[in-house]
């Protein structure tokens, strides 16, 4: 199958590099100095096992002409609207679009815009970021992509093929039977990690050691778990224990993209990752006291 990765940041860059190294037909949409460096030197991927350059076919969005079979959307939530013209141009009834954003519910919001293409929900477990133009740094060994249709009627055999291709390339690809629950489970990792990191102004290592930040991370995870229960997507295991294990496996120097963006004064996903939890708590009558504190620190009006 032909794959297109829309977005060459930490997530998209790693996804493209692994697929290309695995011999798959993959193209990458990038821009600016990052694109120029990739075109000149390949995509340099730094991991705990060393650094290596991978030849990746990369171009700007306007230069993509072939219709891919699968499009992985790997942009920030605030950039999503800007992808729509290109996604509409490249999609048709056979296309599968898999959003891998941090924001919960992205696939359902995109589906009406991109019909008759199939838009699944999806999420990704990885710690990675752009280190320099053409270079992506991956922290730790966790690399898991979970995706799937929201209803059984939307199932297509190509989804199984995509999962196999990911696994062939060293990525743990999981075709979910309950993607809305599984996407919430991922959200219960990245949102609390971002919220706690911002609230205490720390990196992951500050949440790995015993202390108040770790306790606050646990409280944030528990609030998302209670929210998932109220929404009808209960988690199959204790989310606190599960997410502590995931967090503790990360590089202590890692941080979330939300914290990096806020620290740099850039546009951020704070509304979808933190403020939306407060709003959902009000909607489903679930107390979110720790999220309330984080949101208030970031200037959110708790009376909204």
C-alpha positions in Angstrom: 0.0 0.0 0.0 1.0 3.6 -0.5 1.4 5.6 2.7 1.5 9.3 3.2 2.6 10.9 6.5 1.2 14.4 6.9 3.5 16.2 9.3 7.2 15.6 9.9 7.5 16.4 13.6 8.6 13.8 16.2 5.6 11.5 15.5 5.5 11.8 11.8 9.2 11.8 11.4 9.7 8.6 13.3 6.7 7.0 11.5 8.1 7.8 8.1 11.6 6.7 9.0 10.6 3.3 10.3 8.3 2.7 7.4 10.9 3.8 4.8 13.6 1.7 6.5 11.2 -1.2 6.4 10.9 -0.9 2.6 7.3 0.4 2.5 6.1 2.9 -0.1 5.9 6.1 2.0 6.0 9.8 1.4 6.3 12.6 4.0 4.8 16.1 3.9 7.3 18.5 5.5 8.2 22.2 5.1 10.9 24.8 5.5 14.4 24.0 6.7 13.3 20.7 8.0 12.2 19.6 4.5 15.3 20.9 2.9 17.5 19.0 5.3 15.5 15.8 4.8 15.7 16.1 1.0 19.5 16.7 1.2 20.6 14.3 3.8 17.7 11.9 4.5 15.8 12.0 7.8 18.3 11.5 10.7 16.7 9.5 13.5 18.4 9.6 16.9 17.5 6.7 19.3 19.0 5.2 22.3 20.7 2.7 20.0 22.4 5.3 17.9 21.7 7.7 15.1 21.2 6.9 11.4 20.0 8.6 8.3 17.0 7.2 6.4 16.3 8.2 2.8 12.7 9.4 2.9 10.7 10.8 0.0 9.6 14.2 1.3 7.9 17.2 -0.2 5.6 20.1 0.5 1.9 19.4 0.6 1.2 21.1 -2.8 3.7 18.8 -4.5 1.9 15.5 -3.6 -0.1 14.3 -6.6 -0.4 10.5 -6.1 -3.4 9.4 -4.1 -2.2 7.3 -1.1 -4.1 4.3 0.3 -3.4 5.3 3.9 -2.8 8.8 5.3 -1.4 9.2 8.8 -2.2 12.7 10.0 0.6 13.7 12.5 0.1 17.5 13.0 -0.8 19.5 16.1 -4.5 20.1 16.8 -4.2 23.8 16.1 -2.9 23.0 12.6 -5.6 20.5 11.7 -7.8 22.9 9.8 -5.0 23.8 7.5 -4.6 20.2 6.4 -8.2 19.8 5.1 -7.7 21.2 1.6 -4.8 18.7 0.9 -6.6 15.8 2.6 -9.7 16.4 0.6 -7.7 16.6 -2.7 -5.8 13.4 -2.0 -8.7 11.3 -0.6 -11.5 9.4 -2.3 -13.7 6.4 -1.4 -10.8 4.0 -1.0 -8.6 6.2 1.2 -8.1 5.5 4.9 -7.2 8.5 7.0 -5.7 7.7 10.5 -5.3 10.8 12.7 -2.6 10.4 15.4 -3.2 13.6 17.3 -3.1 14.1 21.0 -6.6 15.5 20.9 -9.4 13.0 21.7 -12.2 12.5 19.2 -10.3 14.0 16.1 -11.4 11.2 13.8 -15.1 11.7 14.4 -14.7 15.4 13.8 -12.8 14.8 10.5 -15.1 12.1 9.1 -17.8 14.4 7.8 -15.2 16.7 6.2 -13.4 13.8 4.3 -16.3 11.5 3.4 -16.4 9.2 1.4 -12.9 8.4 2.7 -12.8 6.4 5.9 -11.5 8.3 8.9 -10.6 6.1 11.8 -9.6 7.2 15.3 -6.1 6.6 16.4 -3.4 7.3 18.9 0.4 6.8 19.3 2.7 6.0 22.1 6.1 7.5 21.5 8.4 10.2 23.0 10.0 12.1 20.1 10.7 15.6 18.9 12.6 17.6 16.3 16.1 18.2 17.5 17.4 20.1 14.5 16.3 20.6 10.8 16.3 17.1 9.4 16.9 15.4 12.7 14.3 13.7 15.0 15.2 12.5 18.5 13.3 9.5 19.9 13.4 8.9 23.7 12.9 5.4 24.9 11.9 2.3 22.9 8.1 2.6 23.1 6.6 3.0 19.6 3.0 1.8 19.4 0.2 2.9 17.0 -3.4 2.0 17.9 -6.2 2.7 15.4 -9.5 1.4 14.3 -13.0 2.3 13.0 -15.6 3.6 15.5 -18.3 1.1 14.3 -18.1 -2.5 12.9 -19.7 -1.3 9.7 -16.7 0.9 8.9 -14.3 -2.1 9.0 -12.1 -2.6 5.9 -9.5 -5.4 5.3 -6.9 -2.8 4.5 -6.9 -1.9 8.2 -5.4 -5.3 8.9 -2.8 -4.8 6.2 -1.8 -1.5 7.7 -1.3 -3.0 11.1 0.8 -5.8 9.6 2.9 -3.3 7.7 3.6 -1.3 10.9 4.6 -4.4 12.7 6.9 -5.5 9.8 8.7 -2.2 10.3 9.4 -2.5 14.0 6.3 -0.4 15.1 3.8 -2.1 17.4 0.6 -1.7 15.2 -2.7 -2.5 16.9 -6.0 -2.6 15.1 -8.4 -1.8 18.0 -11.8 -3.3 18.6 -12.7 -0.4 20.9 -10.8 2.6 19.6 -12.8 5.2 21.5 -11.8 3.6 24.7 -8.2 3.0 23.6 -7.8 6.6 22.4 -9.1 7.7 25.8 -6.5 5.4 27.4 -3.7 7.2 25.5 -5.2 10.5 26.4 -5.0 9.5 30.0 -1.2 9.3 29.6 -0.3 12.4 27.6 -2.8 14.8 29.1 -1.9 14.2 32.7 1.8 14.2 31.8 1.4 17.5 30.1 -0.7 19.0 32.8 1.6 17.9 35.6 4.7 19.0 33.8 3.2 22.4 33.2 1.8 22.8 36.7 5.2 22.0 38.4 7.4 23.2 35.5 9.2 19.9 35.3 10.2 17.2 32.8 9.3 13.6 33.0 12.0 12.8 35.5 10.3 15.0 38.0 7.2 12.8 37.9 9.2 9.6 38.1 10.6 10.3 41.6 8.5 10.1 44.7 7.0 13.4 45.7 4.1 15.8 45.1 4.4 15.9 41.3 4.1 12.1 41.1 1.0 12.2 43.3 -0.5 15.0 41.2 0.1 13.0 38.1 -1.7 10.0 39.7 -4.6 12.3 40.6 -4.8 13.6 37.0 -4.9 10.1 35.6 -7.6 9.0 38.0 -9.7 12.0 37.0 -9.5 11.0 33.3 -10.3 7.4 34.3 -13.4 8.5 36.1 -14.4 10.6 33.1 -13.9 7.6 30.7 -16.2 5.5 33.0 -18.9 8.2 32.9 -18.6 8.5 29.1 -19.3 4.7 28.7 -15.7 3.7 27.9 -14.4 2.2 31.1 -10.7 1.2 31.1 -10.0 -2.6 31.4 -7.2 -2.0 34.1 -6.2 0.4 36.7 -5.1 3.5 34.7 -2.8 4.9 37.4 -0.6 1.8 37.7 -0.6 1.4 33.9 0.4 5.0 33.2 3.0 5.1 35.9 4.7 2.1 34.2 4.5 3.9 30.8 5.9 7.1 32.3 8.7 5.4 34.2 10.0 3.8 31.0 10.5 7.2 29.4 13.8 9.2 29.3 13.8 11.4 32.4 14.8 14.4 30.2 11.7 14.0 28.0 8.9 16.5 28.1 5.5 16.8 26.4 5.1 18.8 23.2 2.5 20.9 25.0 5.0 22.0 27.6 7.7 22.6 25.0 5.3 24.8 23.0 4.1 26.8 26.0 7.6 27.3 27.2 8.6 28.6 23.7 5.5 30.9 23.5 4.2 29.0 20.5 0.6 28.0 19.7 -0.3 25.0 21.7 -2.9 22.2 22.2 -3.7 23.4 25.7 -7.4 23.8 25.0 -7.9 20.2 23.8 -5.5 18.5 26.2 -6.4 20.3 29.5 -9.3 22.7 29.2 -11.5 20.2 27.4 -11.1 17.8 30.4 -12.6 20.4 32.6 -15.5 21.0 30.2 -16.1 17.2 29.9 -16.0 16.9 33.7 -18.8 19.5 33.9 -20.8 17.8 31.1 -20.6 14.3 32.6 -20.8 15.5 36.3 -17.3 14.1 37.1 -15.2 16.2 39.6 -11.8 17.2 38.2 -10.2 19.2 41.1 -6.6 18.6 39.9 -7.4 19.6 36.3 -9.2 22.6 37.7 -6.1 23.8 39.5 -3.9 23.3 36.3 -6.5 25.0 34.1 -6.8 28.0 36.5 -3.1 28.4 36.5 -3.2 28.6 32.7 -5.9 31.3 32.8 -9.0 29.1 32.1 -12.3 30.5 33.4 -13.7 27.7 35.5 -17.1 29.3 35.3 -17.4 28.8 31.5 
